[in-house]
Amino acid sequence: MIRFQAVTESVTDPLIVWRKWYADSSGTLRSIFKNVAWVPRQRVEAVCLKSSGILPEPRADNCGHAPDLKCSCGIYGCFSQEDVKAYGMVREKVWAQKASRIGNGPTPGLVMPSFVIVGRVSLWGRIVMHESGVRAQFAYPYDLAVVLPYLAEVEEAADHVSRRLRSMYAVDVQVIRA
């Protein structure tokens, strides 16, 4: 169970924490759970989606100001690399299962990732602190790593994705082995 520890109304100096995304076919970063695009060279601002589906759908009963202590909304970040490794593992298993059945046609609402991306993210604005991480109002990638799966034939593609991310987001990017 996650315990909420504190809410800070305004953090102007960014907190640098760990996060996981995936890169879609255009090279755009997308959130693991809500399929929200992180537009290059623009800060991401949290909104309360109050949705448990794959595609985010704002609802009338949202909390009104993300992140909120009484809600689960906000842009998530983990304090350690170990915690971020576990973040999104269920979603990655679903992707792997869907990829193994790719011949059955596309699944509505599911965007298949080209690569999992791990990195640090700058978070600021309204902050909710947890035991192992934070939820924030604003975010932008700080540095990124393209996670290379155990398939040698995708190494060239991973290099291409890393160059594209570096160009799009203007941050340091490296390729690492899973």
N, C-alpha and C positions, 0 to 999 in steps of 0.2 A: 504494500500500500504506500502510495506517495503521500508524504506529509508536507503541507504547505508551511513554509517557515516565515516568509516576510513578503510584503509588497513595498516596492519603492516607487514613488510617484514619478520621479524624473531622474534618469541616469544619463548624464551628458557625455561622460567618458565611456567609450564602449567596453563592454565585457567581451573578452575573447574566449569562446568555448568551442566545443566540438559538435559537428553535425554531419548528417548523411543525406545525400540527395541521389537522384539519378539524372543522367543527361539523355534527353530525348534525341530523336534523329536529326534535329536541327542544331544540337549542341546546347540547347537551353537547359539550365538546371531546373529540376522540378522537385517539389517536396515529396517525400516517400509516401505519406499517407493521404494527403488531400489533393494530389495532382495539380498543385498550384505552381504556375510558372514563375521563376525568379528572373525578371526582365533584366538583361545586362545593363550595367551602369546606372541602375535605379535602385534606391532602397526598397525593401519589401516592407509593407505595413500590414500588421496583423488585423484581421477582421474576425468577428465571431461567426462561425459558420454553423454551429450546432447541427452537424451532419455526421452520420456514421458511414455514409456511402463512399464509393470511390471518387465520385465527382462532387466538389463542394457546392452546396446550395444554401445561400443565406436564408434564414427563416425569420419570421416576425418575432419569435420569442428569444432572439439572441440576447446576450448579456449587455450589449450596447457599447462596451469599451474594452477591447482586447489588449492585453490579457486581464482577466478578472480573477480574483481569489476564489469566487464561487463557481467558476467555470473551468473548462479544460482548454480554452482557446489561447492563442498566442503562438509565437514562433519559438520552437523548442531548440535547446542546446544542452549538451552534456558537459560536465566538468572534466571528464577523463576520456581518453581514447578507448579504454576498456568498456565504458558504458555505451559509447557510440557504436561499438561493434555489434552489440545486442539490439540496438535501436533499428527497427525495421526488418528484423530477421524473418518474421512471419510473412511480411509482404514480399520479401525476396523469395521465400519458398513458394508462394503463390505464383510469382512470375516464372519460376523454374518449372512448375507444374504446367502452366499455360504454354510455355515455350515447348515443352515436350509433346503437346497436343496441337501444335501450330497448324497442322494440316486440316483441322476441323473448322477453320475459319476464325475470324476475329471475334473477340469477346467485347460486346458493347461496353463502353466506358473504361476499358482497361487499356492503358498505354504501356506497351512493353518497353522497358528501359534498354538503352544501348550499353550503358556502363553504370555501375554504382560509383558514386563520387563521395569521398570522405574528406573532410577538411575542417578548418576552423572558420568561425563566423563571428562577426562583430555584432553585438546586440546592444541596443540602447533604448531610451524612452522609459515607459512604464515597465517594470520588471517584477515578476513573481519568482521568488527563490524556492527551490526544492532541495531535498537531500542530495540528489545526484545531478542536478541541473537547474535550468531556468526556462521561463517563458517570457518573451519580450514583445514590445510593441513594434520596434523597427529592427531591421537586419540587413547586412550585406556580407557576401563571402569575403573572408580575409586571405585564406590560401586554400588550395584544393589538391587532391590526389585522385587520379583515375585508378580505380582498383582493377588490376589485370587478372582476369580469371585464369585458371590453370589450362589455358588453351593457347598454344604457341602461335596459332594462325591469326589470333586477334591482336597481337602485339603492335602491328603496324596501324591498325584501326585505333588502338588506345593512344598511340603517339599522335595521331591525327586529332582525336578528341581533345587531348591535352593542349595541343597548339590552338585549337579553336576556342576552348574555354579561356586560355590565357588572353587571346585577342579580344574575345567578347566581354569578359569581366574585368580585364586589366588587373589580374592578380597572379601570383606565382602558382604554377601547376606542375606537378610531377606525376609519374606513373609508378605505381607500387604493385607488388605481387600480393594476391589474396592470401 
